[in-house]
Amino acid sequence: MIGVGGNWGTQFYQVLEALKPSGVDKDVQLVSTGDVANGYLSLQQGSMPAVALTPPYSILAKRQGYRDLIHTGDVIGVSPTTGLVTTKEKLEREPQMVRRTIRAVMKAVDYARPTSRAGPIYFAPVQHGTRK
């Protein structure tokens, strides 16, 4: 049993793909922990024998003595994913800003591709000008 941040989302499929080369993908049950923070808590409490973690929780787990069983990036490479949403009003009022934003996101995704010379990067979530 492996805890993942949600059912049928990106993390679910990344874990599934990472397990395929070893052949255990059909023998392992993936269980939703809701999100990565809950997965980390489940690991600490012993209710989940293994969980898929991302920074900062993967770093905290290593500091507490947990070890990586598999690193998805070693098996499936970089998998840049992102979502971009706006309102109809924003599209109508500020089409140039929307175009610039889309171009910037596309450049960032391209930058994170395995064929990029620059290598992978992490994006900090930004919400209405305040970093989370």
ABEGO torsion letter per residue (X at the ends): XBBBAEBGBAAAAAAAAAAAAAGAAAABBBBBAGBAAAAAAAAAAGABABBBBBOAAAAAAAAAGBBBABBAAAAAEBBBBBBBBBBAAAAAABAAAAAAAAAAAAAAAAAABAABAAEBBBBBBBBGGBBX
